[in-house]
Amino acid sequence: MSQINLSVRVDEKDKKNFENFCNETGMNISVAINMFIKTVLREHKLPFEIKSDPFYTESNIKHLEKIVEDMKQGKAKFVEHDLIEDDE
């Protein structure tokens, strides 16, 4: 099987941290990337879940901006409360 080079751009710090991780687990970056590619091809999906944080949706940001504006205009009152723990 012939091989080719794959070139990608990545943050310098991320590359160094990833390289350190690979070294700590006894492999190099090339092996890790090949494992990722083989897993994607075998499973026909990314081997991890990708999701967005609903807090940052456009509608929520607009809602928060409205609350801030109302507070600035004295239409809303900020009430401090205890930390709400998530049961997950």
C-alpha positions in Angstrom: 0.0 0.0 0.0 1.5 3.3 -1.1 1.5 6.2 1.4 1.4 10.0 0.9 2.0 12.9 3.2 -0.9 14.7 4.8 -0.3 18.3 5.8 -2.6 20.1 8.3 -2.5 23.4 10.2 -2.7 23.3 13.9 -2.0 25.6 16.8 1.7 25.3 17.8 0.9 24.7 21.5 -1.8 22.1 20.6 0.7 20.3 18.4 3.3 20.2 21.1 0.8 18.9 23.7 -0.6 16.3 21.3 3.0 15.2 20.5 3.7 14.9 24.2 0.5 12.8 24.7 1.4 10.5 21.8 4.9 10.0 23.3 3.5 9.3 26.7 1.3 6.6 25.1 4.1 5.0 23.1 3.2 6.3 19.7 3.9 9.2 17.4 1.6 11.7 15.8 1.6 9.8 12.5 0.4 6.6 14.3 -2.3 8.6 16.2 -3.6 10.3 13.0 -3.7 7.0 11.2 -5.6 5.4 14.0 -8.1 8.2 13.8 -8.5 7.9 10.1 -8.9 4.1 10.2 -11.5 4.4 12.9 -13.5 6.9 10.9 -13.4 4.7 7.8 -14.3 1.6 9.7 -17.2 3.1 11.7 -18.3 5.7 9.1 -18.5 8.3 11.8 -16.2 10.4 14.0 -15.1 8.5 17.1 -16.4 11.2 19.4 -19.5 13.2 19.9 -19.6 16.8 18.5 -22.1 19.1 19.9 -22.5 22.8 20.6 -23.2 24.5 23.9 -26.8 25.7 23.8 -25.8 28.6 26.0 -24.2 30.2 22.9 -27.1 30.0 20.5 -28.1 33.2 18.8 -31.5 33.2 20.5 -30.0 32.8 24.0 -27.4 35.5 23.4 -30.2 37.9 22.3 -32.2 36.9 25.4 -29.2 37.6 27.7 -28.5 40.9 25.9 -32.1 42.0 26.5 -31.8 41.1 30.2 -28.6 43.2 30.5 -30.3 46.1 28.7 -33.3 45.9 31.0 -31.0 45.8 34.0 -29.2 48.9 32.8 -32.5 50.8 32.3 -33.7 49.7 35.8 -36.5 47.5 34.3 -35.1 44.3 35.7 -33.6 43.6 39.1 -30.6 41.3 39.6 -31.3 38.7 42.3 -28.3 36.8 43.7 -29.0 33.1 44.5 -27.1 30.1 45.7 -25.2 28.0 43.1 -27.5 25.5 41.3 -25.8 22.1 41.1 -26.4 19.9 38.0 -27.2 16.3 38.9 -25.5 14.8 35.9 
